[in-house]
Amino acid sequence: PEMAATTTQYCTSVSNDVSDNMKELWQWTCENFEDAHKMSSPLQGATMKFLAENQRAKRVLEIGCYTGYSAMAWYESTASTKAEIITLELDPKMIAASRRTFDKYGMNDRVTLIEGPAGDSIETLTGEFDIIFVDANKDGYESYVKSILDKKLLSPTGFIICDNVFARGMTISTDANPTLPDKARPYWTECGKALQKFNIFCKNDSRIDVILLPVYDGVTLVKWKVQSS
């Protein structure tokens, strides 16, 4: 853990910085939520902005909003394309926190928060998204991504980013993280089981290409497979 923290600190110091608004929101979340570890790190925020700017995304979907930190990253990085950002959230506490963020930082012109179970919300969506960010209940990843693919919500050149696919190491092995607190271990163990199934699903779906990157807490990238002519 100490080496990982040192590495992250160094990478953050030599990477693009996030905005003052993102720094303020990140600090506010850390001060007000005991589970703030669920929020993306500043380095992840910078990564999101880098990818969205390069993609020149015009529509972004995120499943799991938390306090709106990732939505802010998408919002700021798509100013030139005026992208529509749709974010899904179930938890009333996080819905309230996200709406505070969108009001405080003037994001309501392009950000739409849909309340309720993500699976139900996905079924109401139409059109295509250039970036889809999945960072919600881990036992839902497989069904969410399957629905996205079945409904063809991902644009032909778009990609899906799935966060926390390592589940604090529990996806790889229940012995992978001896420093994981005992009170958190049952939760992450169950997440690991669900994400093992998700990984197999992605690997075996002939419609897509998939890469699981050993960065952050495991990040899976998914895109449509290029069909040979």
DRENGUZA-370553 format. One record per atom (N, C-alpha, C): atom name; x, y, z. Coordinates in steps of 0.02 Angstrom, whole numbers, always signed. Example, Ala and Ser with C-alpha at 12.3 -4.5 7.8 and 13.67 -1.06 7.14 Angstrom:
<balos>
a / u / v / w
N / +660 / -284 / +390
CA / +615 / -225 / +390
C / +660 / -165 / +390
N / +642 / -112 / +354
CA / +684 / -53 / +357
C / +645 / +2 / +394
</balos>
This chain:
<balos>
a / u / v / w
N / +40 / -61 / +0
CA / +0 / +0 / +0
C / +42 / +64 / +0
N / +98 / +62 / +38
CA / +141 / +122 / +40
C / +172 / +136 / -28
N / +195 / +84 / -62
CA / +225 / +93 / -129
C / +173 / +118 / -179
N / +112 / +90 / -174
CA / +58 / +111 / -219
C / +42 / +185 / -208
N / +39 / +206 / -145
CA / +24 / +275 / -130
C / +79 / +322 / -156
N / +141 / +301 / -146
CA / +198 / +340 / -170
C / +197 / +346 / -246
N / +182 / +290 / -279
CA / +179 / +289 / -352
C / +124 / +335 / -378
N / +66 / +330 / -347
CA / +9 / +372 / -367
C / +26 / +446 / -357
N / +58 / +462 / -301
CA / +76 / +531 / -287
C / +125 / +557 / -340
N / +173 / +516 / -359
CA / +221 / +537 / -410
C / +187 / +546 / -477
N / +145 / +498 / -497
CA / +110 / +503 / -561
C / +66 / +565 / -564
N / +33 / +579 / -508
CA / -10 / +638 / -505
C / +31 / +702 / -514
N / +90 / +703 / -485
CA / +132 / +763 / -486
C / +158 / +779 / -555
N / +165 / +728 / -598
CA / +193 / +740 / -665
C / +140 / +733 / -720
N / +77 / +729 / -700
CA / +22 / +725 / -748
C / -17 / +790 / -749
N / -62 / +796 / -797
CA / -106 / +854 / -799
C / -143 / +862 / -732
N / -149 / +924 / -711
CA / -185 / +938 / -650
C / -260 / +942 / -664
N / -301 / +932 / -613
CA / -372 / +942 / -620
C / -388 / +1015 / -601
N / -448 / +1036 / -616
CA / -468 / +1106 / -605
C / -477 / +1121 / -530
N / -479 / +1184 / -514
CA / -492 / +1205 / -445
C / -560 / +1180 / -422
N / -609 / +1180 / -466
CA / -676 / +1156 / -448
C / -674 / +1081 / -431
N / -637 / +1043 / -469
CA / -632 / +971 / -455
C / -595 / +960 / -389
N / -543 / +999 / -377
CA / -507 / +993 / -313
C / -553 / +1010 / -255
N / -593 / +1062 / -262
CA / -639 / +1083 / -209
C / -691 / +1029 / -195
N / -719 / +1001 / -248
CA / -770 / +948 / -241
C / -739 / +886 / -210
N / -680 / +868 / -231
CA / -646 / +809 / -203
C / -635 / +817 / -128
N / -612 / +877 / -108
CA / -600 / +890 / -37
C / -665 / +890 / +3
N / -717 / +920 / -25
CA / -782 / +922 / +9
C / -809 / +851 / +18
N / -802 / +810 / -32
CA / -826 / +741 / -27
C / -788 / +703 / +27
N / -722 / +711 / +29
CA / -681 / +677 / +79
C / -701 / +698 / +150
N / -720 / +761 / +158
CA / -737 / +787 / +224
C / -807 / +768 / +246
N / -850 / +751 / +199
CA / -921 / +741 / +216
C / -947 / +670 / +208
N / -907 / +625 / +180
CA / -931 / +556 / +169
C / -879 / +506 / +192
N / -900 / +461 / +237
CA / -855 / +411 / +263
C / -831 / +363 / +209
N / -871 / +353 / +157
CA / -853 / +307 / +104
C / -825 / +345 / +44
N / -791 / +401 / +57
CA / -763 / +441 / +2
C / -711 / +403 / -39
N / -687 / +347 / -13
CA / -639 / +306 / -51
C / -671 / +279 / -115
N / -738 / +281 / -119
CA / -772 / +259 / -180
C / -764 / +309 / -237
N / -746 / +370 / -221
CA / -739 / +422 / -271
C / -675 / +411 / -312
N / -677 / +431 / -375
CA / -617 / +428 / -416
C / -563 / +473 / -387
N / -501 / +453 / -395
CA / -445 / +493 / -371
C / -433 / +552 / -419
N / -395 / +603 / -397
CA / -377 / +658 / -442
C / -342 / +633 / -506
N / -300 / +583 / -499
CA / -266 / +556 / -558
C / -316 / +523 / -605
N / -365 / +488 / -577
CA / -418 / +460 / -619
C / -457 / +515 / -653
N / -472 / +568 / -616
CA / -507 / +625 / -645
C / -470 / +654 / -704
N / -404 / +661 / -696
CA / -363 / +687 / -751
C / -363 / +639 / -810
N / -364 / +574 / -795
CA / -366 / +523 / -848
C / -432 / +528 / -887
N / -487 / +535 / -851
CA / -552 / +542 / -884
C / -553 / +602 / -931
N / -527 / +658 / -907
CA / -526 / +718 / -948
C / -483 / +708 / -1010
N / -426 / +677 / -1002
CA / -381 / +663 / -1058
C / -417 / +621 / -1111
N / -451 / +568 / -1090
CA / -484 / +523 / -1136
C / -543 / +557 / -1171
N / -582 / +595 / -1134
CA / -641 / +628 / -1163
C / -621 / +682 / -1213
N / -568 / +719 / -1197
CA / -544 / +770 / -1244
C / -518 / +738 / -1308
N / -481 / +684 / -1301
CA / -454 / +649 / -1359
C / -510 / +618 / -1401
N / -562 / +594 / -1368
CA / -618 / +562 / -1402
C / -664 / +613 / -1435
N / -659 / +676 / -1413
CA / -705 / +728 / -1434
C / -778 / +704 / -1427
N / -791 / +679 / -1367
CA / -856 / +649 / -1352
C / -913 / +700 / -1357
N / -968 / +677 / -1385
CA / -1028 / +719 / -1391
C / -1084 / +694 / -1346
N / -1079 / +632 / -1324
CA / -1127 / +606 / -1275
C / -1089 / +560 / -1228
N / -1101 / +568 / -1163
CA / -1069 / +527 / -1111
C / -1122 / +500 / -1065
N / -1117 / +436 / -1049
CA / -1161 / +404 / -1001
C / -1119 / +378 / -944
N / -1140 / +392 / -883
CA / -1106 / +360 / -826
C / -1157 / +326 / -782
N / -1139 / +266 / -759
CA / -1182 / +226 / -716
C / -1151 / +228 / -647
N / -1180 / +267 / -603
CA / -1153 / +281 / -537
C / -1124 / +351 / -535
N / -1155 / +395 / -497
CA / -1136 / +466 / -498
C / -1097 / +486 / -436
N / -1113 / +455 / -380
CA / -1083 / +472 / -315
C / -1095 / +546 / -300
N / -1043 / +588 / -293
CA / -1056 / +659 / -279
C / -1047 / +702 / -341
N / -1038 / +670 / -399
CA / -1034 / +708 / -461
C / -963 / +725 / -484
N / -913 / +695 / -452
CA / -843 / +711 / -469
C / -827 / +689 / -541
N / -845 / +628 / -558
CA / -830 / +605 / -626
C / -872 / +643 / -677
N / -934 / +659 / -659
CA / -976 / +699 / -705
C / -944 / +767 / -718
N / -912 / +796 / -667
CA / -878 / +859 / -677
C / -819 / +851 / -725
N / -784 / +795 / -719
CA / -728 / +782 / -766
C / -754 / +779 / -837
N / -808 / +742 / -848
CA / -837 / +738 / -916
C / -861 / +807 / -939
N / -892 / +843 / -894
CA / -920 / +909 / -911
C / -864 / +956 / -933
N / -812 / +961 / -894
CA / -758 / +1008 / -910
C / -722 / +989 / -974
N / -713 / +925 / -985
CA / -672 / +903 / -1041
C / -710 / +902 / -1107
N / -775 / +914 / -1105
CA / -815 / +915 / -1167
C / -845 / +984 / -1179
N / -813 / +1035 / -1153
CA / -839 / +1103 / -1163
C / -840 / +1121 / -1237
N / -790 / +1098 / -1274
CA / -786 / +1117 / -1345
C / -838 / +1081 / -1387
N / -858 / +1021 / -1366
CA / -908 / +983 / -1404
C / -978 / +991 / -1376
N / -984 / +1025 / -1319
CA / -1049 / +1035 / -1286
C / -1085 / +968 / -1276
N / -1048 / +919 / -1251
CA / -1075 / +852 / -1245
C / -1133 / +849 / -1196
N / -1181 / +806 / -1212
CA / -1234 / +789 / -1165
C / -1208 / +735 / -1119
N / -1218 / +745 / -1054
CA / -1194 / +697 / -1004
C / -1254 / +671 / -965
N / -1264 / +606 / -966
CA / -1319 / +575 / -928
C / -1287 / +532 / -875
N / -1309 / +542 / -813
CA / -1281 / +504 / -757
C / -1337 / +471 / -717
N / -1326 / +410 / -697
CA / -1378 / +370 / -662
C / -1358 / +360 / -590
N / -1406 / +367 / -544
CA / -1392 / +357 / -473
C / -1455 / +333 / -437
N / -1445 / +287 / -390
CA / -1500 / +258 / -352
C / -1504 / +285 / -281
N / -1447 / +294 / -248
CA / -1444 / +312 / -177
C / -1469 / +384 / -167
N / -1522 / +393 / -126
CA / -1549 / +461 / -115
C / -1497 / +510 / -87
N / -1452 / +485 / -44
CA / -1400 / +528 / -16
C / -1353 / +553 / -70
N / -1335 / +509 / -116
CA / -1289 / +529 / -170
C / -1325 / +570 / -223
N / -1389 / +558 / -232
CA / -1428 / +600 / -278
C / -1428 / +672 / -253
N / -1439 / +681 / -188
CA / -1439 / +748 / -159
C / -1370 / +781 / -165
N / -1318 / +742 / -153
CA / -1250 / +769 / -158
C / -1234 / +788 / -231
N / -1254 / +747 / -277
CA / -1241 / +761 / -348
C / -1279 / +823 / -371
N / -1341 / +829 / -350
CA / -1380 / +888 / -370
C / -1349 / +951 / -340
N / -1322 / +946 / -280
CA / -1286 / +1003 / -251
C / -1228 / +1022 / -296
N / -1190 / +972 / -318
CA / -1133 / +985 / -362
C / -1154 / +1019 / -426
N / -1205 / +992 / -458
CA / -1226 / +1019 / -523
C / -1254 / +1090 / -516
N / -1288 / +1104 / -460
CA / -1313 / +1172 / -448
C / -1256 / +1220 / -432
N / -1212 / +1199 / -387
CA / -1159 / +1243 / -363
C / -1111 / +1263 / -419
N / -1097 / +1215 / -463
CA / -1046 / +1228 / -515
C / -1077 / +1241 / -584
N / -1142 / +1252 / -586
CA / -1175 / +1272 / -649
C / -1170 / +1221 / -704
N / -1186 / +1158 / -689
CA / -1178 / +1104 / -737
C / -1244 / +1079 / -766
N / -1299 / +1108 / -745
CA / -1364 / +1081 / -765
C / -1381 / +1092 / -838
N / -1343 / +1134 / -872
CA / -1358 / +1146 / -943
C / -1343 / +1085 / -987
N / -1296 / +1043 / -963
CA / -1278 / +985 / -1005
C / -1279 / +918 / -967
N / -1292 / +920 / -902
CA / -1292 / +859 / -862
C / -1364 / +842 / -841
N / -1384 / +780 / -854
CA / -1449 / +755 / -833
C / -1439 / +697 / -785
N / -1468 / +703 / -726
CA / -1465 / +649 / -676
C / -1530 / +611 / -677
N / -1526 / +546 / -691
CA / -1584 / +503 / -691
C / -1583 / +462 / -626
N / -1636 / +467 / -587
CA / -1641 / +432 / -524
C / -1673 / +363 / -532
N / -1648 / +316 / -492
CA / -1679 / +249 / -492
C / -1630 / +195 / -509
N / -1653 / +132 / -510
CA / -1610 / +75 / -526
C / -1579 / +83 / -595
N / -1515 / +72 / -600
CA / -1480 / +83 / -663
C / -1507 / +38 / -719
N / -1522 / -24 / -702
CA / -1548 / -70 / -753
C / -1611 / -44 / -786
N / -1656 / -16 / -745
CA / -1718 / +12 / -771
C / -1704 / +75 / -813
N / -1658 / +116 / -789
CA / -1643 / +179 / -823
C / -1611 / +165 / -891
N / -1567 / +116 / -895
CA / -1534 / +99 / -958
C / -1586 / +81 / -1011
N / -1638 / +46 / -990
CA / -1689 / +25 / -1038
C / -1727 / +84 / -1068
N / -1725 / +142 / -1037
CA / -1760 / +201 / -1063
C / -1717 / +242 / -1111
N / -1652 / +227 / -1115
CA / -1606 / +268 / -1154
C / -1608 / +249 / -1227
N / -1596 / +300 / -1269
CA / -1592 / +289 / -1341
C / -1532 / +327 / -1368
N / -1515 / +314 / -1431
CA / -1458 / +347 / -1461
C / -1393 / +313 / -1443
N / -1338 / +347 / -1459
CA / -1272 / +318 / -1447
C / -1229 / +364 / -1403
N / -1185 / +333 / -1366
CA / -1140 / +369 / -1321
C / -1068 / +354 / -1341
N / -1026 / +406 / -1339
CA / -955 / +399 / -1358
C / -913 / +371 / -1301
N / -933 / +387 / -1239
CA / -900 / +360 / -1180
C / -954 / +337 / -1131
N / -946 / +277 / -1105
CA / -991 / +251 / -1053
C / -947 / +229 / -995
N / -960 / +259 / -937
CA / -920 / +247 / -877
C / -962 / +207 / -827
N / -940 / +148 / -809
CA / -977 / +104 / -763
C / -940 / +102 / -697
N / -972 / +129 / -645
CA / -942 / +131 / -579
C / -998 / +130 / -527
N / -1033 / +73 / -525
CA / -1091 / +66 / -480
C / -1086 / -1 / -444
N / -1142 / -29 / -425
CA / -1142 / -94 / -390
C / -1109 / -146 / -435
N / -1060 / -181 / -407
CA / -1019 / -226 / -448
C / -1057 / -287 / -473
N / -1109 / -308 / -436
CA / -1148 / -365 / -459
C / -1193 / -346 / -517
N / -1193 / -283 / -536
CA / -1234 / -262 / -593
C / -1194 / -251 / -657
N / -1128 / -254 / -653
CA / -1087 / -238 / -711
C / -1105 / -279 / -773
N / -1111 / -344 / -763
CA / -1125 / -388 / -820
C / -1191 / -370 / -854
N / -1243 / -362 / -815
CA / -1309 / -346 / -844
C / -1309 / -277 / -875
N / -1274 / -229 / -844
CA / -1272 / -161 / -872
C / -1238 / -161 / -940
N / -1180 / -192 / -943
CA / -1142 / -192 / -1006
C / -1179 / -232 / -1060
N / -1209 / -288 / -1040
CA / -1247 / -328 / -1088
C / -1304 / -287 / -1117
N / -1340 / -250 / -1074
CA / -1396 / -209 / -1098
C / -1371 / -154 / -1145
N / -1315 / -123 / -1127
CA / -1286 / -71 / -1169
C / -1270 / -98 / -1238
N / -1240 / -157 / -1240
CA / -1222 / -188 / -1304
C / -1285 / -209 / -1343
N / -1332 / -241 / -1309
CA / -1393 / -264 / -1342
C / -1432 / -207 / -1372
N / -1434 / -150 / -1337
CA / -1471 / -92 / -1361
C / -1429 / -48 / -1407
N / -1365 / -67 / -1417
CA / -1319 / -30 / -1460
C / -1314 / +44 / -1439
N / -1308 / +53 / -1373
CA / -1300 / +120 / -1346
C / -1229 / +146 / -1354
N / -1182 / +102 / -1367
CA / -1112 / +122 / -1377
C / -1102 / +139 / -1451
N / -1074 / +199 / -1463
CA / -1062 / +220 / -1532
C / -1010 / +175 / -1565
N / -1007 / +174 / -1632
CA / -960 / +130 / -1667
C / -887 / +141 / -1647
N / -869 / +202 / -1631
CA / -800 / +217 / -1612
C / -793 / +233 / -1537
N / -845 / +219 / -1499
CA / -844 / +235 / -1428
C / -813 / +180 / -1386
N / -808 / +192 / -1321
CA / -782 / +141 / -1276
C / -816 / +144 / -1209
N / -816 / +88 / -1175
CA / -843 / +81 / -1107
C / -784 / +76 / -1059
N / -788 / +113 / -1004
CA / -738 / +109 / -951
C / -772 / +81 / -889
N / -747 / +25 / -864
CA / -775 / -5 / -803
C / -723 / +0 / -747
N / -743 / +30 / -692
CA / -696 / +44 / -637
C / -702 / -9 / -582
N / -648 / -15 / -542
CA / -646 / -59 / -484
C / -655 / -133 / -501
N / -629 / -153 / -558
CA / -638 / -222 / -580
C / -596 / -271 / -539
N / -545 / -246 / -505
CA / -506 / -289 / -460
C / -541 / -300 / -393
N / -589 / -257 / -376
CA / -624 / -262 / -311
C / -575 / -268 / -253
N / -529 / -221 / -251
CA / -477 / -219 / -198
C / -434 / -282 / -197
N / -431 / -315 / -255
CA / -391 / -376 / -262
C / -431 / -440 / -256
N / -494 / -436 / -232
CA / -533 / -496 / -219
C / -554 / -531 / -283
N / -555 / -496 / -340
CA / -571 / -529 / -403
C / -516 / -578 / -422
N / -455 / -561 / -406
CA / -397 / -603 / -424
C / -390 / -661 / -375
N / -394 / -646 / -311
CA / -388 / -697 / -259
C / -410 / -668 / -193
N / -442 / -708 / -152
CA / -463 / -685 / -86
C / -403 / -674 / -40
N / -345 / -698 / -62
CA / -283 / -687 / -23
C / -241 / -630 / -51
N / -268 / -594 / -101
CA / -228 / -545 / -137
C / -215 / -481 / -98
N / -255 / -468 / -47
CA / -249 / -404 / -12
C / -253 / -414 / +64
N / -198 / -434 / +96
CA / -199 / -447 / +168
C / -212 / -384 / +210
N / -204 / -325 / +180
CA / -215 / -263 / +218
C / -287 / -239 / +215
N / -330 / -273 / +177
CA / -400 / -253 / +173
C / -433 / -261 / +241
N / -465 / -208 / +267
CA / -497 / -212 / +333
C / -548 / -268 / +337
N / -551 / -301 / +395
CA / -596 / -358 / +404
C / -668 / -340 / +391
N / -688 / -279 / +411
CA / -759 / -260 / +403
C / -777 / -249 / +330
N / -727 / -236 / +288
CA / -740 / -225 / +216
C / -731 / -288 / +175
N / -698 / -338 / +204
CA / -680 / -398 / +165
C / -741 / -436 / +138
N / -794 / -448 / +177
CA / -851 / -485 / +149
C / -882 / -449 / +89
N / -889 / -383 / +94
CA / -918 / -344 / +38
C / -876 / -352 / -25
N / -811 / -340 / -19
CA / -768 / -343 / -78
C / -758 / -414 / -104
N / -764 / -463 / -60
CA / -761 / -533 / -82
C / -819 / -549 / -128
N / -879 / -528 / -109
CA / -938 / -539 / -151
C / -932 / -500 / -216
N / -905 / -439 / -213
CA / -893 / -400 / -274
C / -845 / -438 / -320
N / -793 / -467 / -290
CA / -745 / -504 / -330
C / -776 / -562 / -367
N / -821 / -598 / -334
CA / -855 / -654 / -366
C / -895 / -630 / -426
N / -932 / -575 / -417
CA / -973 / -548 / -472
C / -929 / -524 / -530
N / -872 / -494 / -513
CA / -829 / -467 / -565
C / -790 / -521 / -602
N / -778 / -578 / -568
CA / -749 / -635 / -604
C / -796 / -657 / -660
N / -860 / -660 / -645
CA / -911 / -678 / -695
C / -914 / -625 / -750
N / -910 / -562 / -730
CA / -911 / -507 / -779
C / -852 / -513 / -827
N / -793 / -527 / -801
CA / -733 / -533 / -843
C / -740 / -590 / -893
N / -768 / -646 / -871
CA / -779 / -702 / -916
C / -830 / -684 / -970
N / -883 / -649 / -950
CA / -933 / -626 / -998
C / -902 / -584 / -1053
N / -861 / -534 / -1033
CA / -829 / -490 / -1081
C / -782 / -528 / -1128
N / -743 / -573 / -1098
CA / -695 / -611 / -1137
C / -729 / -654 / -1190
N / -789 / -679 / -1174
CA / -823 / -727 / -1217
C / -873 / -695 / -1265
N / -887 / -630 / -1258
CA / -935 / -597 / -1302
C / -901 / -580 / -1368
N / -923 / -612 / -1421
CA / -890 / -605 / -1486
C / -900 / -536 / -1518
N / -943 / -495 / -1489
CA / -956 / -429 / -1518
C / -904 / -377 / -1500
N / -864 / -391 / -1448
CA / -822 / -338 / -1420
C / -749 / -359 / -1413
N / -707 / -308 / -1409
CA / -638 / -315 / -1387
C / -634 / -290 / -1315
N / -593 / -322 / -1274
CA / -589 / -303 / -1204
C / -517 / -305 / -1180
N / -499 / -256 / -1139
CA / -434 / -254 / -1107
C / -444 / -238 / -1033
N / -416 / -277 / -989
CA / -417 / -262 / -917
C / -348 / -235 / -899
N / -346 / -172 / -879
CA / -283 / -139 / -863
C / -268 / -142 / -788
N / -206 / -158 / -769
CA / -188 / -160 / -698
C / -171 / -90 / -671
N / -219 / -44 / -677
CA / -211 / +24 / -652
C / -269 / +39 / -605
N / -255 / +85 / -557
CA / -305 / +102 / -506
C / -328 / +37 / -472
N / -394 / +26 / -469
CA / -419 / -37 / -440
C / -443 / -84 / -495
N / -407 / -83 / -551
CA / -426 / -124 / -608
C / -476 / -87 / -652
N / -457 / -73 / -714
CA / -501 / -37 / -761
C / -508 / -79 / -824
N / -570 / -94 / -842
CA / -584 / -131 / -903
C / -608 / -83 / -957
N / -577 / -89 / -1016
CA / -597 / -51 / -1075
C / -631 / -98 / -1124
N / -688 / -76 / -1151
CA / -727 / -116 / -1198
C / -743 / -74 / -1259
N / -735 / -102 / -1318
CA / -756 / -69 / -1379
C / -786 / -122 / -1426
N / -821 / -98 / -1476
CA / -848 / -144 / -1527
C / -789 / -176 / -1565
N / -795 / -238 / -1581
CA / -744 / -272 / -1621
C / -748 / -245 / -1693
N / -691 / -231 / -1722
CA / -688 / -208 / -1791
C / -701 / -267 / -1837
N / -753 / -260 / -1879
CA / -771 / -315 / -1923
C / -728 / -312 / -1986
N / -696 / -367 / -2001
CA / -654 / -371 / -2061
C / -698 / -371 / -2123
N / -676 / -337 / -2175
CA / -716 / -332 / -2237
C / -709 / -394 / -2280
</balos>
